[in-house]
Amino acid sequence: MTTNTAKAAKLSVMVPLAALDPKLTAEGILTFDCPACTPGLPTSKAKDSSDQHRLRVPLTPAKKNQRGYAWDHTGEFPHTLTLTPSVDAGCWHGFITGGQAMSVNEQPQTGPVTLRRNV
């Protein structure tokens, strides 16, 4: 298996964004259940609902997050929404593409959840 094929295989765990109870505020803030911490999802590492929380992603040209980032977006919310670049929340790192949340399947990080924009 080549490196490119191995990387593509790591992106195979997907869940529809619509299944993550997405909300889009008038200010352009996307919130959704964390794919890694919502029990019962194929992307989840959680054993129960005590770890469940929501991710908050500011979309351009909305307010930027505390680190000064906002995500570019295309498509219709939520079924064809695509965000760029990836979303790295510490516990979950993945892509929202075509209305699907696709996990990168990295090892979870310990400590507080800090949303970062990967470029």
C-alpha positions as CSV (number, residue, x, y, z in Angstrom):
1,M,0.0,0.0,0.0
2,T,1.4,3.4,-1.0
3,T,1.5,6.4,1.3
4,N,-1.2,8.1,-0.7
5,T,-3.5,5.1,-0.5
6,A,-2.9,4.8,3.3
7,K,-3.8,8.4,3.8
8,A,-7.0,8.0,1.8
9,A,-8.0,4.9,3.8
10,K,-7.7,6.9,7.0
11,L,-10.5,9.2,5.8
12,S,-13.0,6.4,5.5
13,V,-15.0,7.0,8.7
14,M,-17.9,9.3,7.8
15,V,-21.1,10.5,9.3
16,P,-23.7,12.9,7.8
17,L,-23.4,16.4,9.2
18,A,-27.2,16.3,9.5
19,A,-26.8,13.5,12.1
20,L,-24.7,15.8,14.3
21,D,-27.6,18.2,15.1
22,P,-26.0,21.1,13.2
23,K,-27.0,24.7,13.8
24,L,-26.0,27.7,11.9
25,T,-26.5,31.1,13.7
26,A,-27.3,34.4,12.0
27,E,-23.8,35.4,12.9
28,G,-22.3,32.6,10.8
29,I,-21.3,30.3,13.5
30,L,-21.7,26.6,12.8
31,T,-22.2,24.3,15.8
32,F,-22.5,20.5,15.8
33,D,-22.2,17.5,18.1
34,C,-18.5,16.4,18.3
35,P,-18.2,13.3,16.0
36,A,-15.6,11.8,18.4
37,C,-17.5,12.3,21.6
38,T,-21.1,11.5,20.7
39,P,-21.9,7.9,21.6
40,G,-23.4,5.7,18.9
41,L,-21.7,7.2,16.0
42,P,-19.1,5.3,13.9
43,T,-16.6,8.1,14.5
44,S,-17.1,8.1,18.3
45,K,-14.6,7.1,20.9
46,A,-17.0,7.9,23.8
47,K,-18.4,5.1,25.9
48,D,-21.2,7.2,27.3
49,S,-22.8,10.7,27.0
50,S,-20.6,12.2,29.8
51,D,-18.0,13.2,27.1
52,Q,-20.5,14.6,24.7
53,H,-20.1,18.3,23.7
54,R,-20.6,20.6,20.7
55,L,-18.0,22.0,18.3
56,R,-18.2,25.7,17.3
57,V,-16.8,26.7,13.9
58,P,-16.9,30.4,12.8
59,L,-17.5,30.7,9.0
60,T,-16.2,33.5,6.8
61,P,-17.0,36.3,6.8
62,A,-18.3,35.9,10.3
63,K,-16.4,36.8,13.5
64,K,-13.2,34.9,13.8
65,N,-12.5,32.6,16.8
66,Q,-10.2,33.5,19.7
67,R,-7.1,32.6,17.5
68,G,-8.3,34.8,14.6
69,Y,-9.5,32.0,12.4
70,A,-12.7,31.5,10.3
71,W,-13.4,28.7,7.9
72,D,-14.2,29.1,4.2
73,H,-17.4,27.3,3.2
74,T,-19.3,26.3,0.1
75,G,-22.6,24.4,-0.5
76,E,-25.9,24.4,1.2
77,F,-26.3,23.9,4.9
78,P,-26.2,21.1,6.0
79,H,-26.5,18.6,3.2
80,T,-23.8,19.8,0.8
81,L,-21.7,22.0,3.2
82,T,-18.0,21.9,2.7
83,L,-15.5,23.6,5.0
84,T,-11.9,24.4,4.3
85,P,-9.4,23.7,5.8
86,S,-9.9,20.8,8.2
87,V,-11.3,21.2,11.7
88,D,-9.0,20.2,14.5
89,A,-10.8,20.3,17.8
90,G,-8.2,18.1,19.7
91,C,-10.6,15.3,20.4
92,W,-11.8,15.2,16.7
93,H,-9.8,16.1,13.6
94,G,-11.5,15.9,10.3
95,F,-13.2,17.4,7.3
96,I,-16.7,18.5,6.5
97,T,-17.1,17.8,2.8
98,G,-20.3,17.5,0.8
99,G,-22.3,17.4,4.0
100,Q,-20.3,14.6,5.5
101,A,-18.0,14.6,8.6
102,M,-14.9,12.6,7.7
103,S,-12.6,11.7,10.5
104,V,-8.8,11.7,10.0
105,N,-8.6,9.1,12.9
106,E,-5.7,10.6,14.8
107,Q,-5.1,9.7,18.4
108,P,-7.2,11.8,20.7
109,Q,-5.3,14.5,22.6
110,T,-5.7,15.1,26.3
111,G,-6.5,18.4,28.0
112,P,-9.0,21.1,27.1
113,V,-10.6,21.2,23.6
114,T,-9.1,24.1,21.6
115,L,-10.4,24.6,18.1
116,R,-7.6,25.2,15.6
117,R,-7.5,25.9,12.0
118,N,-5.1,23.7,10.1
119,V,-3.5,25.3,7.0
